[in-house]
Amino acid sequence: MAFLSCLPCFAKHEEEVTELDYRHCSLDDVPNDIFAYERTLEVLHLDSNNIRDLPRPLFHCHGLRRLGLADNDLGALPPALASLTQLVALDVSKNVLTDLPETIKQCKQLAIIEASVNPLQKIPEGCTQLVSLTELYLNDCFLEYLPANFGRLAKLRILELRDNSLTSLPKSMARLVNIVRLDLS
């Protein structure tokens, strides 16, 4: 009977993997082995690969807090991005994104968005509902205007809009009283 009481010692325990790093791996797709950790994964680095599309199972990683997708070939972020409600930092810089999904507004915890060097042209109204946002990087995005209610982002401390086609700023920007770095060059 003593032998049976030791069996749990040999039971396979699910790994509590919280961070995976696949930067610079020449990937064309998001690796399937990521999804084995969808319950525990908090940080995922997929930067500097050749990824064009994001698979649906990626958005089942509901505990994801940081997602790095910089320097890939992403043409779109799916509306399913909204399911990543714990996301604090999103880096999609250096892709070919022409838009951010309106559903991004569901990511209420987002504090940092890095979307520089994408042909975005505009920011969706949903972004102005990200009231936890403290850092926003939209350099070299061909932006022609900012949403009229951009001033809702009252917690913004860093706003970079360098190398865009902005000719005016919305009056609501006067409400951005926490800005410590503003780059409009």
C-alpha positions as MATLAB code, in Angstrom:
seq = 'MAFLSCLPCFAKHEEEVTELDYRHCSLDDVPNDIFAYERTLEVLHLDSNNIRDLPRPLFHCHGLRRLGLADNDLGALPPALASLTQLVALDVSKNVLTDLPETIKQCKQLAIIEASVNPLQKIPEGCTQLVSLTELYLNDCFLEYLPANFGRLAKLRILELRDNSLTSLPKSMARLVNIVRLDLS';
ca = [
       0.000    0.000    0.000;
       2.921    2.342    0.664;
       3.942    1.989   -2.985;
       0.568    3.314   -4.212;
       0.808    6.380   -1.994;
       3.996    7.380   -3.844;
       2.437    7.255   -7.303;
       1.517   10.968   -7.286;
       5.228   11.673   -6.960;
       5.682   10.291  -10.472;
       2.583   11.870  -11.981;
       3.382   14.178  -14.851;
       2.808   17.792  -13.835;
       1.804   20.295  -16.502;
       4.579   22.807  -17.015;
       3.771   26.330  -15.889;
       5.406   28.038  -18.869;
       4.753   31.778  -18.686;
       7.148   33.109  -21.360;
       8.205   31.892  -24.788;
      10.776   33.540  -27.042;
      10.732   32.798  -30.771;
      12.523   35.951  -31.949;
      14.723   35.615  -35.061;
      13.695   32.016  -35.800;
      12.782   32.478  -39.499;
       9.239   31.335  -38.776;
       6.535   31.565  -41.438;
       3.788   30.635  -38.973;
       3.102   30.799  -35.256;
       4.408   27.483  -33.836;
       1.663   25.097  -32.712;
       3.543   24.114  -29.544;
       2.675   27.550  -28.127;
      -0.916   26.453  -27.708;
       0.047   23.716  -25.238;
       0.664   26.582  -22.775;
      -2.399   28.705  -23.512;
      -3.518   28.547  -19.856;
      -0.235   29.820  -18.379;
       1.395   31.893  -21.125;
       1.876   35.568  -20.198;
       4.679   36.748  -22.519;
       5.156   35.740  -26.153;
       7.938   37.053  -28.384;
       7.476   36.363  -32.108;
       9.458   39.363  -33.346;
      11.679   39.343  -36.436;
      10.198   36.424  -38.342;
       8.172   36.063  -41.566;
       4.726   35.614  -40.035;
       1.863   36.810  -42.266;
      -1.204   35.580  -40.377;
      -2.148   34.975  -36.764;
      -4.011   31.709  -36.092;
      -7.267   31.694  -34.130;
      -5.841   29.561  -31.249;
      -3.395   32.371  -30.426;
      -6.353   34.357  -29.141;
      -7.225   31.567  -26.706;
      -4.156   32.548  -24.666;
      -6.342   34.698  -22.421;
      -3.625   35.318  -19.808;
      -1.258   36.872  -22.342;
       0.096   40.162  -20.973;
       2.849   40.980  -23.497;
       2.780   40.142  -27.187;
       5.709   40.954  -29.469;
       5.005   40.716  -33.200;
       7.406   43.361  -34.476;
       9.246   43.000  -37.773;
       7.050   40.406  -39.468;
       4.798   40.521  -42.550;
       1.435   40.971  -40.828;
      -1.130   42.678  -43.043;
      -3.941   42.618  -40.463;
      -4.723   41.932  -36.837;
      -7.929   39.909  -36.498;
     -10.901   41.225  -34.489;
     -10.249   38.283  -32.116;
      -7.532   40.471  -30.588;
     -10.366   41.597  -28.298;
     -10.176   38.275  -26.431;
      -6.728   39.188  -25.048;
      -8.226   41.253  -22.240;
      -5.153   40.941  -19.979;
      -2.803   42.369  -22.620;
      -0.653   45.185  -21.218;
       1.882   45.629  -24.041;
       1.474   45.063  -27.776;
       4.297   45.536  -30.280;
       3.255   45.294  -33.922;
       5.840   47.719  -35.305;
       7.568   47.106  -38.648;
       4.791   45.147  -40.318;
       2.470   46.006  -43.203;
      -0.640   46.749  -41.146;
      -3.086   49.104  -42.812;
      -5.448   49.153  -39.850;
      -5.838   48.230  -36.208;
      -9.102   46.425  -35.438;
     -11.849   48.476  -33.802;
     -12.158   45.623  -31.288;
      -8.820   46.651  -29.748;
     -10.979   48.733  -27.396;
     -11.764   45.513  -25.479;
      -8.114   45.285  -24.384;
      -8.757   47.618  -21.458;
      -5.441   46.810  -19.722;
      -3.293   47.932  -22.673;
      -0.706   50.407  -21.432;
       1.796   50.273  -24.309;
       1.168   50.091  -28.041;
       4.104   50.157  -30.426;
       2.774   50.283  -34.002;
       5.435   52.397  -35.715;
       6.504   51.760  -39.306;
       3.176   50.493  -40.633;
       1.056   52.068  -43.392;
      -1.868   52.663  -40.999;
      -3.041   56.075  -42.271;
      -5.575   56.338  -39.414;
      -6.181   55.333  -35.833;
      -9.500   53.592  -35.120;
     -11.910   55.283  -32.712;
     -11.598   52.179  -30.521;
      -8.049   53.203  -29.613;
      -9.393   56.309  -27.884;
     -11.209   54.029  -25.423;
      -7.946   52.526  -24.154;
      -7.921   54.674  -21.039;
      -5.014   52.724  -19.445;
      -2.684   53.651  -22.308;
       0.514   55.341  -21.076;
       2.772   54.905  -24.123;
       1.764   55.146  -27.782;
       4.286   54.889  -30.602;
       2.937   55.665  -34.088;
       6.019   56.910  -35.906;
       6.158   56.636  -39.696;
       2.559   55.450  -40.138;
       1.320   57.862  -42.840;
      -1.206   59.317  -40.369;
      -3.130   62.291  -41.756;
      -5.246   63.029  -38.673;
      -5.990   61.887  -35.133;
      -9.508   61.107  -33.876;
     -11.322   64.139  -32.441;
     -11.634   62.484  -29.010;
      -7.929   61.576  -28.806;
      -7.799   63.520  -25.524;
      -9.612   60.638  -23.792;
      -6.178   59.032  -23.454;
      -5.542   61.111  -20.340;
      -2.939   58.712  -18.876;
      -0.622   59.041  -21.883;
       2.914   59.899  -20.808;
       4.731   59.166  -24.068;
       3.267   59.975  -27.471;
       5.420   59.584  -30.551;
       3.967   60.640  -33.916;
       7.210   61.324  -35.781;
       7.290   61.200  -39.611;
       3.570   61.322  -40.364;
       1.397   63.579  -42.531;
      -0.395   65.371  -39.696;
      -1.290   68.982  -40.468;
      -3.330   69.657  -37.339;
      -4.083   68.156  -33.945;
      -7.491   67.748  -32.295;
      -8.433   70.288  -29.610;
      -8.961   67.435  -27.157;
      -5.173   66.951  -26.993;
      -5.161   69.751  -24.420;
      -6.471   67.125  -21.957;
      -3.249   65.106  -22.239;
      -1.754   66.723  -19.143;
       0.470   63.753  -18.188;
       2.611   63.865  -21.328;
       6.321   63.864  -20.516;
       7.508   63.079  -24.054;
       5.778   64.280  -27.213;
       7.439   63.818  -30.586;
       5.732   65.406  -33.590;
       8.850   65.920  -35.698;
];
